[in-house]
Amino acid sequence: MITRPTVLILGAGASQEFGFPLGRELLLRVCNDLALHERQPAQILRALGHTPDLISSFRQELYSSMQPSIDAFLELRPEYTEIGKAAIACGLIPVEHDFRLNRNANRQSWYEYLFNKLATSLDAFSRNQLSILTFNYDRSLEQFLFRALKNSYGFSDDKTAEYLKAIELIHLQGELGELPCLTGRGRPYRPELSAEIVKIAISDIRVIHENTDSDPAFARAHTLISSAETVAFLGFAYHPTNMARLRCRELFKAGQLYVGTGYGIKTGERPVIERTLPSAFHWGAEDEEVAEFIRTNKFMALATKPEKIVAS
């Protein structure tokens, strides 16, 4: 059980082991899919009203922009927002296979590790002090937690959804549609693509430039970050715009523990990122993926210490 207020902030690397692409990989996948008119993503974009000329210009300029992700490109080229959202949905929805969330015989995923920390008992699960802020559009974590909790206790969907409310999970840039098992609306966790399915997904997607300072999701994120004892970045790229909106350096309070994965981030690149983080930030190793980081870094041991006893 997580007994101390803890916030996990997730980037694309947090979903990578479940088949979801990182930003650059998704960009290249979309460009490849849109290069051929007969491929399903191109057909869906046309069915949604995007002309062949628009699809072609979007693809060519996205590919030639040398931006690290579709989101970064759309931040600079907002005229492509709608087709960009549809392209993102077409690139991510086909990865939503339940089998990718199953147990791996050779290694424990970080989702499985986290669930076992949360579900030490049914009573303890409802008292976990964990909040999750994700910049990812995929719903793999909530789907995993829902399945694990439902099958652990034999709950109905409604009862499982009620218990899962104990873990506050906020998609800061929206998601590929809400999960019906949790909210009764949206779209199921399935890899099927169609124009109607993509339309449902893009209605819940927000790209960076669409977010405003009055966004309630970020306002809530600031409250959670400022009141946390531990803030952990997992699979995060520390994009300057995202870091500015999180306001971690500004919200930092003495005694808070800040940690984060540093997979693939070279030593020489870190000082620039550190300007947006509290001075107390602790990096993970350059070759340490999320599953290894969450098992070896001391933040999880601190978060699961016995609950504080308040004298009466």
TAVENNOR-V309585 format. One record per run of one state. SS is the DSSP state (H for helix, E for strand, L for the rest). FROM is the first residue (numbers start at 0). TO is the last residue. If there is no record, write none. Layout:
# TAVENNOR-V309585
((SS,FROM,TO) (SS,FROM,TO))
This chain:
# TAVENNOR-V309585
((L,0,4) (E,5,9) (L,10,10) (H,11,13) (L,14,14) (H,15,17) (L,18,21) (H,22,33) (L,34,38) (H,39,46) (L,47,50) (H,51,63) (L,64,68) (H,69,75) (L,76,76) (H,77,94) (L,95,96) (H,97,100) (L,101,108) (H,109,117) (L,118,120) (H,121,124) (L,125,128) (E,129,133) (L,134,138) (H,139,152) (L,153,155) (H,156,163) (L,164,166) (E,167,170) (L,171,172) (E,173,173) (L,174,178) (H,179,182) (L,183,193) (H,194,201) (L,202,203) (E,204,204) (L,205,206) (H,207,209) (L,210,214) (H,215,226) (L,227,228) (E,229,233) (L,234,238) (H,239,245) (L,246,246) (H,247,250) (L,251,255) (E,256,259) (L,260,265) (H,266,273) (L,274,279) (E,280,282) (L,283,288) (H,289,295) (L,296,296) (H,297,302) (L,303,311))
